[in-house]
Every structure is written in C-alpha cells, then in structure tokens.
Amino acid sequence: MKSLEENTEDVRDEARRALLSICRNVLRSPNNYRSRELRLDDEVVVEKLLPAIGALECLFDVGYVEVCTQLRSRSSLDFYLLIIVTETAASCYMQTVTLNQY
C-alpha cells in the first residue's frame, strides 16, 4: 500500500476505492470464484488499477496471480493480509474524504 503514495491524489484514491471493493467482495464471499477473479481487460482494472503504481502489487501480495488474461486468487489466499489491505484502504480513503470536506 505504501507505493500507492507515489501516485497523484486522484489516481491513488481511485485505486484505493477499487482495491477496497475487490477485497470486500472476497471477504464477503470467499468461496465464490467470481469474486476471486479479475479480467485484465475489466474496466476497473484498466482504468483504476493499472494506472496506479503499486495497485496490482497489493493484489499480488494478498495472493492473486496472473493467469493468461486474468488475475486469480490462489486457494491459499492470505485472508489476514487481505483484511489488513481492506482496513488500510478504507482508513486512507476516509481520511481523504474527511480532508476534502474542509
């Protein structure tokens, strides 16, 4: 998550929101393979994750691997790290929203 800070604010925030959504979906339905697969040509991946330095690395860190045209989570997905990424992304996003209100 630290390398996300190298991005502009807009790119960083969009990537955090996307990562937060992806992680929450997996945590809600860990046995649902659809929540554990991301197509590399998916609009969210192309527009929010690929432009952000460090965004895909966050997914690799929790256990996603690149398989042909997809990112898939391994069966040994690190749920502890997934929770940490989710909490960190949510916390950073909420700080940004709060700061932008003032």
N, C-alpha and C positions, 0 to 999 in steps of 0.2 A: 504494500500500500504506500510505502514511503516514496517510491519512484513516481507515483501519480502526482506528487507535488511539483514535479518538473514541468507539468503542463500548464497552459493558461487556465484561468479560473473556469471558464465555460467548458472547456474540454474535460478538465478534471471533474467538475460537478456532474456532467452528463455520464462520464464513465462510472463514477461512484453510484449514481442512481441505477445504472444498468447492472452493475455488479450486485448491488443490494437486491434488486429484483430477482436476478438469477439465483443468488444464494438463498433468498427467502423461499423461492419456488422449490428448490431442492430440499430445504429443511421441512417444508410443509408436506411434501410427498416424496420421501427418499426412495421409495420403491417404484416410482413412476419413471420409466426410462425417458419419456418425453421431456421431463423437467431436467434430465441429466444429459441431454444432447443439445448442441447448438450448431446450426449450419453456419459455415464461414461466410456464406453469402446472405445470411439473415440481416435485415435492415438494422437491427440493434447492434450486431457485431460490426458491420461495415461502418455505420455512422457514429457509434458511440465508443466502441472498444478499440477497434484498430487504430483510430487516430490518436489514442491516448497512450503515452509512454507508460508502461507498467501494468496496463489493464489486463492483457492476456496473461502476463506473468502471475497475476493474482489467481487466475483460474488454474494455471499450471501448478501453483503452489498448493492448492487445496485438492488436487488430484485429477484435473482434466488433462487429457492428452489429445493431440491432433491425430485424427484418423481420416485420411483422404480429404474430404470436403467438410469435415465436422470436427467439433471439439466434443469429446465424450468423457464423462467422468469414469474413472476406474471403479471397479466394485469395492475397492478399498479406499473410497473417498475419505479424506480426513475431516470428519464432522466437527471435531474440536476446532480445527483451523478454520473451517467454514463458518462456524459461529463467531469466531474472532473477527474474520473479514466482514461478516454481516454487521456485527456491533460497531466495528471501526468505521465502516462506510456510513452507517446510519448516524453515528455520532458526528462525524465530519460534515455530513450533509445538513444535519440540524443546526450545527454551528454556523454554516454558511447562510442558511435561510434566516436565522436569527440576526446575523450581522447585516444582511441585506435589507432587513426591515427598518433599520435605523439610519 
